[in-house]
Amino acid sequence: MAIRQTRSDIVYGALRADILAGRRLPGERLKFPELGKTYDVSVSVLREALTKLAGEGVVTAEPHLGYAVTELSVDALEELTDARLALECLVFARSVEQGDLQWESKIVAAHHVMEGTRYLAEGTQCVTDEWALAHSQFHDALLDGCANRRLFGMATALRSEAELYRRWSQPLGAEHDRDLVTEHRELLDAALSRDAARASVLLADHIAHTTRLLREASTHLHDSPTA
């Protein structure tokens, strides 16, 4: 049975997609009158959606100033990466050890969808919204075998916060020559073979890879992705 989406859910998804696709730039103020007109919703609906996005680190809330798209910062990225390496790798290792047959089926299906989804929008160097969603769902599925749901929730929250950086790394050229297909296939294989140690190492390198490349492109972090 399909889960019915609320107006807030729909606006949250649309605004999040606009931010991650670079249609709303880092640091851009998110003003209620303009947002209400663009998405045709009330202030209360917008506030609910923005609160959820703020919880993911995609937008920031400042007293008396409202909301803005999160600024990109190398220092913040380093701190976020450190947290992900500590927590996300732990959760993935537990997921590999604790996941059942249903979990295996879920990660195989999520990987299949991701591999079959168009990566770049036609005529651009921007990742499609569809692939970004499939990619996020694959990584969430990898972690979903962990029995401790508090750890799972914290790990997926960190992944959501990192998504803004990951989506911007590709237009900056940070993922040029990167073999994402192989990286994801190796993560899947390690999970299915129940090799928790290898899975953790592979995920750590997968996470750190984007950080290393973004660090090299740090002088462009505030440029437009179409520049």
N, C-alpha and C positions, 0 to 999 in steps of 0.2 A: 504493500500500500504506500503510495507516494505521500511524502510529508508536505503539507500545505505551507507555502511560504507567506509570511506576513509582508506588509508594505515595507517595514523596516529591513527585513531580510533582503528584499529586492533592491532597495536603495543601497544597502551595505555592499551587496555584490557588485552593483554597477559602479559605485564610487571607488571601491577597492580596485576593480579592473581598470578604471580610468587612471588611478594613481600608479599602479604597477606597469601600465602600458606607457607611462610618461606623458599622458595627456594632461595631467596635473603635476607640476614640477615640485621637487623638494623645496620646502620653505614657503610654498604658496599658501596664502591665507584662504581658508575655507569659510566664506561668508554665507550666513543663513539665507539672506534674500536671493542671492545668485543661485545657491544650491536648490532652494525651494522651487525656483522658476525652472531650473534645468531638469530636475527630477520629478517635478510636479507633486510635491509632498509638503506636509506641514512641518513646522519647527520641531514639534515633539517627535515625529518620525525621524527627522534628520538627527536630532540629538541622540536618539537611541542607536542609530547606525554609527554615528561618529564615536560614541562611547565604546562600542564594540571594536572599532578600528583602532582607537587609542589603546585599548587593552592588548591589541596585537602589535603595537608599536609602529603601525603604518602612518598614523597621524599623532600629533601631540596636542595637548590641551594646556593653555596658559591662562591663569586667572586674569579676568577683565579683558583678555585679548581674543578669546575664543579658540578655534582649532586651526591647525596648519598641517600641511604635509610634512612628515618628518624630514629634517635635514640629514643629508648624508655626511658622515664623519668617519674618517679612518680610525680615530681613537675609539669611537663607539663600536665600530665594526670589529675591532680587535677584542674588545671586551665581550661583545656578543659571541664571537667565535670561541673564545675561551670557555664561556658558559656552555655553549653547544657541545664542544669537545668533551667536556666533563659529564654532561647529563645525557645528551642524545645518544652518545656511543654506549653508555651504560644501559639505557632503555632498549636500544637495538639488541645488545647482547642478551638481555633478559628475554626479549621478544623471541629471539632465535631459540633460546632454551625452553621457553614456556608455551610458545604458540602451538595451537592444535592443527588438525587437518583443515578446518575451515579457514584458519589464518593463512595456511599455505595456498589454498585456493584463491583467497582474496588478493595476496600479493602477486600471484601469477596473472590473475585477471587485470589488476591495476597496471602491471608492467605491459601487458598486451595492448591495453588501451593507449598507454603513453607512446609505445613504439609505433602505433598506427595513426597517431595524431600529427598533423602538420606542425613542424617546428617553427619556421619563420613565416611571417606574413609576406605575401607575394610582393616582390619589388622593394622589400625593406630588409633591415638588419634587426628587426624587432621580433621577439618571441611572440607567438600567437597566444591569445588569452586561453584558448582551448588546450594548448600544450602545457601552459603554465599550470592550469587546473589539474590536468592529468598527472603532471610531475609532482605536484603537491599531494595529490591523493595516493600516488605510489609510495612516497616517503612516509606519509602518515600510516599507510597500510603496513609498511615494514616495522613500524614501532608498535602496531596495534596488538601484537601478541603478548606484550608485557602485562602481567597480571596486576601490577600496582598502577591503578588508574590515576593516582595523583602524579606519579612520575611521568606517565604517558601524557597527561594534560600539560605539565610544565614543559616537556620536551617539544610538543607540537606548538605550544605558544612561542617558544624560542624560534622554531622553524618559520612561523608566520612573520615574526619580526624581521628575520633575515631575508625574507622573500623580496623586500624592497631593494636590498642590495644586490641580490642575485639577478633580479630582472634587469637592473641597470648595468650589470657587468657585461652583458652581451653586446648592447649597442656601443659601449665604450671600447669594444674590441678585446675585452678581457678573456673571452672564451674562444678566441680564434685558435684553430688547430686543436682544440680540446675534444677528446673522444668521449662524449657523454654517453653514447650508446653502449660502449664497452664498460664504462664505469657503472652504469645502472645494471647491466647484465651480470657483472661480477658481484654486485650487492645482492641481486636476486639469487644467484647460484650459491653464494655463501649462506644465505638464509635457508634455502631449501636443503642444503647439505648439513645443516645444523652445526656449522662451524662458527661458534660464537666469537672466538678469538679473532679469526680472520674477518668476520663481519664487522667487528668493532674497528679493526685497523683500516679496512677499506672505507668505512664511513668517515673515519677521522680524516683520511686523506681527501676524500670527496668534499668534505666541509672546508678543510684548510686550503684546498686548491683555489677556490673562488676568492678567498681572502687574500691569498698571495697575489693573485692576478689583479685584484682590485687595488691592492696597495701600490702596485706598479703604475696603475692608472689613476692614482689619487689626485693628480693635478687637474683631472677632468671631472671630478666627482660632482661639481656644481654646474657642469655644462649641460645643455640640452642633449637628449639621446639622439636627436636627429642631426646634431652638429657635425 
